[in-house]
Structures are given as structure tokens and as C-alpha cells.
């Protein structure tokens, strides 16, 4: 999984690689960046958690070292590994099975949150720390899922180039998770109204009346997820 692949992914049409909703680089500096993606699915938090534990069913093979998603596995306990088997190639003298640690589990709260520490893909070769926080929150129609990936440290890549590429890759994984759970739900009217409001800021002439309120949308749920991420330290 090279930088070239990452950058090529970033240039794909958004319909192919973007997350189902709410995706962007939300922070960036000379020493790192943060990307966030959100989606809603018609699945219970327990079903989302179960699927998270089987990355071979949803993590893209395009972002593997072996080229086969069947080689992924995840131990969802603290200290556990999100890893990948590297089958030995013929003609290498029977060197045996190789492996890659993509990340390790540092926080696991079933049906609510999974946090992994790992620099994915070509970032693994840099002096970087990457933290992926996956949050799940029950909604009236199923579950809201949020991916936050925070990267920081020294790297030989330009942040302005690598951040959008990583953003696209993380979004692709959330899309894969949503698809494995039956597909992402369409945005609510509230989400559409929020998008329209953003467009209005850019072009005040294009104002449209806001739609009727239909209850809490993904933006509200994402805000709740961010609040819920405040973990109290053990006494």
C-alpha cells in the first residue's frame, strides 16, 4: 500500500471513495492532521460492533499489503491486534507466513467505542502516531458511526498532499463498513438543511426555505458522539 495508491485514491470521484456523509479534513498543521467521517446505518450498535470485529468483511483489499481482505483479523480487546497475514510467495525458499500490524487496540467498549493506535499504509514507515477512534451511537433508525483519525509526528510527506489522501482512504473504510451492514441511510432533512446553509454562506443569493424539522439528524448525533468521547480516568 504505497503513497502512490493513497494519492490515486484521493483523486477518485467522491461517489466511489467518500464516506456516506460528513467527511473532511477537520484540522491540519505542519506536524499532523485530523480527518472525520460519519454515517448512519439501519443496524443495532451490537451488529455494528460485531461487524467491526471482522475487518475481512469490510476493510478494502485495495488498502492491504497482501491484496486480499481475507487476510485481515482483529482482536478487539485492549492490546489486541488489527493485523494482516502475508502468505509466502512461491520461489522464496519456503520462508513461511509473514504478517503486518496495522494497529493495536487501546480502548474497547463493546457497542460504543473502539480506539486503535496505528499509522496506516505508507505512514507506517514514518515517525508518526495515528489514532483511529470509532464511535457508535444508537439512533431511532439504527446507529450512527463516526471515524476520527488523528495523525501527528515527523513525516517526509507534505501534509497538504497526504492529508486529503488519508481522508479518502478512511472514508472508504467507513463506506465499506456501512455497505457490509446493508448500506448507509440517506441524509435526513436536517442534514440537507445544514448543507443548504453552508451553500447559502458561499452564495447568499441562492437561499432556499429550510425544510421542516424531522428530529435529530446526523450532525446532532455526531455532536453527541464527540461529547460522549470524554472518558473519565480511573480513580
C-alpha positions as CSV (number, residue, x, y, z in Angstrom):
1,X,0.0,0.0,0.0
2,X,2.1,2.9,-1.3
3,X,1.8,6.6,-1.3
4,X,1.0,6.5,-5.0
5,X,-2.0,4.3,-4.2
6,X,-3.1,6.7,-1.5
7,X,-2.8,9.8,-3.8
8,X,-4.6,8.0,-6.6
9,X,-7.5,7.1,-4.2
10,X,-7.7,10.8,-3.2
11,X,-8.3,11.7,-6.8
12,X,-11.1,9.2,-7.4
13,X,-14.7,10.6,-7.8
14,X,-16.2,11.2,-4.4
15,X,-19.1,8.9,-5.2
16,X,-16.6,6.0,-5.2
17,X,-14.4,6.7,-2.2
18,X,-16.1,9.2,0.1
19,X,-17.9,8.3,3.2
20,X,-21.7,8.2,3.2
21,X,-21.9,11.5,5.0
22,X,-20.0,14.2,6.8
23,X,-16.4,13.7,5.6
24,X,-13.5,16.1,5.7
25,X,-10.0,17.1,6.9
26,X,-11.1,19.0,10.0
27,X,-7.7,20.1,11.2
28,X,-4.2,20.4,9.8
29,X,-0.8,21.8,10.8
30,X,2.8,21.3,9.9
31,X,3.1,18.4,12.2
32,X,-0.2,16.5,11.6
33,X,-3.9,16.5,10.7
34,X,-7.3,15.1,11.7
35,X,-10.0,13.6,9.5
36,X,-13.5,12.7,10.5
37,X,-16.3,10.7,8.8
38,X,-19.8,9.9,9.9
39,X,-22.6,7.7,8.6
40,X,-25.9,6.3,9.7
41,X,-26.9,2.6,9.2
42,X,-30.0,0.6,9.8
43,X,-28.3,-1.7,12.2
44,X,-28.1,-2.0,16.0
45,X,-25.0,-0.9,17.9
46,X,-24.4,-4.6,18.7
47,X,-24.5,-5.5,15.0
48,X,-22.1,-2.6,14.2
49,X,-19.7,-3.9,16.9
50,X,-19.9,-7.4,15.6
51,X,-19.0,-6.2,12.1
52,X,-16.2,-4.0,13.3
53,X,-14.5,-7.2,14.7
54,X,-14.4,-8.8,11.3
55,X,-12.4,-6.4,9.1
56,X,-12.1,-9.0,6.4
57,X,-15.8,-8.3,5.6
58,X,-15.5,-4.5,5.2
59,X,-11.9,-3.2,5.1
60,X,-10.9,-2.6,1.4
61,X,-8.4,-5.0,-0.1
62,X,-7.1,-2.1,-2.0
63,X,-5.6,-0.9,1.2
64,X,-3.9,-4.1,2.3
65,X,-0.4,-5.4,1.9
66,X,-1.4,-8.8,0.6
67,X,-4.1,-7.7,-1.8
68,X,-6.7,-10.0,-0.1
69,X,-9.1,-8.7,2.6
70,X,-9.5,-12.3,3.8
71,X,-6.0,-11.9,5.4
72,X,-7.3,-9.3,7.9
73,X,-8.1,-10.1,11.5
74,X,-8.8,-8.1,14.7
75,X,-8.6,-9.0,18.4
76,X,-11.0,-6.4,19.9
77,X,-9.5,-6.5,23.4
78,X,-7.1,-3.8,24.7
79,X,-3.6,-4.7,23.5
80,X,-5.2,-6.8,20.6
81,X,-4.0,-6.5,17.1
82,X,-5.6,-5.3,13.8
83,X,-3.3,-7.4,11.7
84,X,-2.9,-9.0,8.3
85,X,-1.3,-12.3,7.2
86,X,1.2,-12.1,4.4
87,X,1.2,-15.5,2.7
88,X,4.6,-16.6,1.4
89,X,5.1,-16.4,-2.3
90,X,6.4,-19.4,-4.3
91,X,10.0,-19.5,-5.1
92,X,11.1,-17.8,-1.8
93,X,12.6,-20.9,-0.3
94,X,9.6,-21.6,2.0
95,X,10.2,-18.6,4.2
96,X,6.8,-19.1,5.9
97,X,3.9,-16.8,6.7
98,X,4.5,-13.1,7.2
99,X,2.3,-10.5,9.0
100,X,1.6,-6.8,9.4
101,X,0.3,-5.0,12.4
102,X,-1.8,-2.2,11.1
103,X,-2.8,-1.0,14.5
104,X,-3.3,-2.2,18.1
105,X,-6.4,-1.8,20.3
106,X,-6.0,0.7,23.1
107,X,-9.7,1.1,24.1
108,X,-12.6,-1.2,23.6
109,X,-16.1,-0.6,24.9
110,X,-18.5,-3.1,23.2
111,X,-21.3,-1.5,21.1
112,X,-20.0,2.0,21.9
113,X,-16.3,2.7,21.0
114,X,-13.2,1.1,19.6
115,X,-9.9,3.0,19.6
116,X,-6.8,1.9,17.7
117,X,-3.3,3.2,17.6
118,X,-1.5,2.8,14.3
119,X,-0.1,4.6,11.3
120,X,-1.8,3.0,8.2
121,X,-0.2,2.2,4.9
122,X,2.9,4.2,3.9
123,X,2.5,6.2,7.1
124,X,3.9,3.2,8.9
125,X,7.3,3.9,7.6
126,X,7.4,7.4,9.2
127,X,7.9,8.6,12.8
128,X,4.2,9.1,13.3
129,X,1.4,8.3,15.7
130,X,-2.0,7.6,14.3
131,X,-5.1,7.2,16.5
132,X,-8.4,6.0,14.9
133,X,-11.5,6.4,17.2
134,X,-14.6,4.6,16.1
135,X,-17.8,5.6,17.9
136,X,-21.2,4.1,17.7
137,X,-24.4,5.7,19.0
138,X,-27.9,4.3,18.8
139,X,-30.4,6.3,16.8
140,X,-34.2,5.9,16.1
141,X,-33.4,4.3,12.8
142,X,-30.4,2.2,13.8
143,X,-26.9,3.5,14.6
144,X,-24.7,6.5,13.9
145,X,-21.0,5.7,13.3
146,X,-18.1,8.1,13.4
147,X,-14.5,7.6,12.4
148,X,-11.9,10.1,13.7
149,X,-8.3,9.6,12.6
150,X,-5.6,11.8,14.2
151,X,-2.1,11.7,12.8
152,X,0.9,13.6,14.2
153,X,4.7,13.5,14.3
154,X,7.6,13.7,11.8
155,X,7.0,12.5,8.3
156,X,8.7,13.0,4.9
157,X,5.4,13.7,3.1
158,X,3.8,17.1,2.7
159,X,0.8,17.4,4.9
160,X,-1.2,19.3,2.3
161,X,-0.8,16.3,-0.1
162,X,-1.1,13.3,2.3
163,X,-4.0,14.6,4.5
164,X,-6.6,14.5,1.7
165,X,-5.4,11.1,0.5
166,X,-5.7,9.6,4.0
167,X,-9.1,11.3,4.4
168,X,-10.3,9.5,1.2
169,X,-8.9,6.2,2.5
170,X,-10.5,6.4,5.9
171,X,-13.8,7.4,4.3
172,X,-13.6,4.4,2.0
173,X,-13.3,2.1,5.0
174,X,-16.4,3.6,6.6
175,X,-18.2,3.2,3.3
176,X,-17.2,-0.4,3.3
177,X,-18.5,-0.9,6.9
178,X,-21.8,0.8,6.0
179,X,-22.2,-1.4,2.9
180,X,-21.5,-4.6,4.9
181,X,-24.2,-3.5,7.3
182,X,-26.8,-3.1,4.5
183,X,-25.8,0.4,3.2
184,X,-25.7,3.9,4.6
185,X,-29.0,5.6,5.2
186,X,-29.8,8.7,3.1
187,X,-29.2,12.1,4.8
188,X,-32.1,13.5,6.9
189,X,-33.8,16.7,6.1
190,X,-31.9,18.3,8.9
191,X,-28.6,17.3,7.3
192,X,-29.8,18.6,3.9
193,X,-30.8,21.9,5.6
194,X,-27.3,22.1,7.1
195,X,-25.7,21.6,3.7
196,X,-28.0,24.2,2.2
197,X,-27.0,26.7,5.0
198,X,-23.3,26.1,4.1
199,X,-24.2,26.8,0.5
200,X,-26.0,30.0,1.5
201,X,-22.9,31.3,3.2
202,X,-21.0,30.9,0.0
203,X,-23.8,32.3,-2.2
204,X,-26.4,34.4,-0.3
205,X,-28.4,34.8,-3.5
206,X,-29.2,31.0,-3.5
207,X,-31.3,31.0,-0.4
208,X,-34.0,28.3,0.0
209,X,-36.5,27.9,2.8
210,X,-35.4,25.3,5.4
211,X,-37.3,22.0,5.5
212,X,-39.5,21.0,8.4
213,X,-37.8,19.6,11.5
214,X,-37.9,15.8,11.5
215,X,-35.9,15.2,14.7
216,X,-32.3,14.8,15.5
217,X,-30.1,14.3,12.4
218,X,-26.6,13.0,11.9
219,X,-25.0,16.4,12.8
220,X,-26.7,16.3,16.2
221,X,-25.7,12.7,16.8
222,X,-22.1,13.4,15.8
223,X,-22.0,16.2,18.3
224,X,-23.3,13.8,20.9
225,X,-20.6,11.3,19.9
226,X,-17.9,13.9,20.4
227,X,-19.3,14.7,23.9
228,X,-19.5,11.0,24.8
229,X,-15.8,10.6,23.9
230,X,-14.9,12.3,27.2
231,X,-13.6,9.3,29.1
232,X,-13.2,9.6,32.8
233,X,-9.8,8.5,34.1
234,X,-9.8,5.6,36.6
235,X,-9.6,6.7,40.2
